[in-house]
Amino acid sequence: MLFRTANLSQSSEFDDIIDVRTPSEFAEDHIPGAINCPVLSDEERIIVGTLYKQQSPFEARKVGAALVARNIARHLETRFRDHPKSWRPLIYCWRGGQRSGAASIIFAQIGWAAHKLEGGYKAYRREVLHQLTVLPQNFSMQVICGPTGSGKSRLLTALAESGKQILDLENLAQHRGSVLGRLPEQKQPNQKWFDSTLLLELQKLDPARPVYVEAESNKIGSITLPEALVAAMRKGTCLEVETPLEVRIAGLLEDYKHYLANTSMLFEHLQVLQRFHGNQQLEHWHSLINAGEFPAFVSELLSLHYDPSYFRATAKHYAKQGKSGCIQLVSLSPQALRQIANSL
């Protein structure tokens, strides 16, 4: 064999992890820290796959080999041109087969200590899913509970700034976790990439120290949380945040100001609530928004939708709610949040 193989546990031993899959495969998910150097473009992979199915595997391999050789040559002339002989790359493709094998052979012939990842991306993905069933069980979760607008996310940030361990799931999911939780001009990651980044964050945490996390359902927008993580959160210690209604409203108007600037988007996203509250209620909310009565609108949305939903969900899923202390947040100012964070 002209190159060596390595497994996932050895990945930290290499200077670079090279993902030779297509750009679209890489965009969907990849080993964190890997760089994409495709040996086939998305279009070229379709061409080779079509030949494989419609003509013969031999013709597909012949055309594919020429394309792969040209693409590897381009990477050698550009990205890898100045790498020293001591460089150690770990190379992977979908299953650790032909694409990574071709690159590994050429790199090894040059003189680099090239290794191919055993099992490729599929082996990595299996390991991610396995670890997400195991790691969450190791942590003592301090779950910050409280209705919408009570300042949970802001408190979580303050806790991180005070040196506490946090797990910011909404940041990883790029979503605030509510009906109107979509971030402006920000697309959520796909499930696989969320899983990869979540695992990376879990691996950074110290099991000997508590982990502060915001109470969530099992979904954040389109993202589904691992069952083991949800279970760990629901058996964790609940820290209930209590914030005056007027403070909550002011904070929400600040956090969701993109909706105030784009009321047509707000109307569109509110439509999902029609099945819960009916057309008449939605028309009333539309009238408040059109009149610029945003505090009144937010107040009604909290009292009629968000607060009842929150109390039903926490009563069902967080058995320790109300048994582990209460945090009074009379202000969402950075100073007030720092004082609370430092006191915990």
C-alpha positions, 0 to 999 in steps of 0.5 A: 500500500502506498499510503497509510490509513488512520481512524477518527481517534488519531485525527488530532495527530495530523496537520490538516484534515482534507475533505475531497468530496464535492462542495455540496457534500462539504457544505452539508456537513464535514469534520470541523476544521477540515478544508475542502479540496474536491477531486470532483466538482458537483457537476463532474460527480453527476457526469461520472455517476450517469456514465456508471449507470447508463454505460458501464463502471469501466467508462465511468472510472476512466472519465472519473480518473481523468477528472480526479487527476486534473483536480488533484494537479490543480490543488498541488499547484495552488493550495499545497504548493508550499507545503513542506515534506514534513506535512501530514494530511488526513484525507477522507471522502464519503466512504474512504474509497476511490476519491480519497484513495486517489489523493492519498496515493499521489500525496504519498508518492510525492513524499508526504505522510498521507493517511486515508481516514478509515470509513470516510465521512460515513464513519465520522457521522456514525461516531457523531451520532454515537457520541451524542447519545453518550456525552450529554449523560456526563454533565450536570445541567443547570437549566435556566427556565422562564417565559419568553422575554424573561432574559434567559439568553442574555443571562446565559451570555452573562454567565459565559462572560463571568467564567461559567460553562454554558451550552448555547443551543439557540446560537448553534441552531441560529434560531431563538426557539419560538414561533417568531424565532427566525433570525433576520437574513440568517438561515439555520444550519442543516441537522448534520452540521448542527450535530457536528458543532454541538458535539464539538461544544460538548467535547469542550465542556468539563464534566466536573463543572455545572453546565448552564443551558437555556430550557428548550423543547426538543426542537429549535426551529427546524433543528431536532435536539438529541434525545440524550441531551433533552433527557439530561436537561429535563433531569437537571436543576431548574433556575427559574427567572422572574422578570416584570412584564414591562421589562420583558416587553421592552427586551423583546421589542429590542431583540425583535426590532427587525420585525418592527422594521418589516411588518409584512414579514411579521404578518407572514410569520404570525400566520402560523398562529391562526390554527391556535387563535383564529382569524379574528385574533390575528386580524386584531393583532394586525390592527395593533401592528398597523397602528404602531401599538407594538407594546400592546401587541407583544403584551397580548402575544405573551399573555395569550400564546407564549406564557400559556405554552411555556407553563404547559411545557415546563410543567410537563417536562421539567419536574424540578421547576420551582424547587431549585431557587428563583432568579429575580431580574428586575432589569436586563441591563448588562450590569444587572445581568453581570451581578446575577451571573457572578452571584450564581 
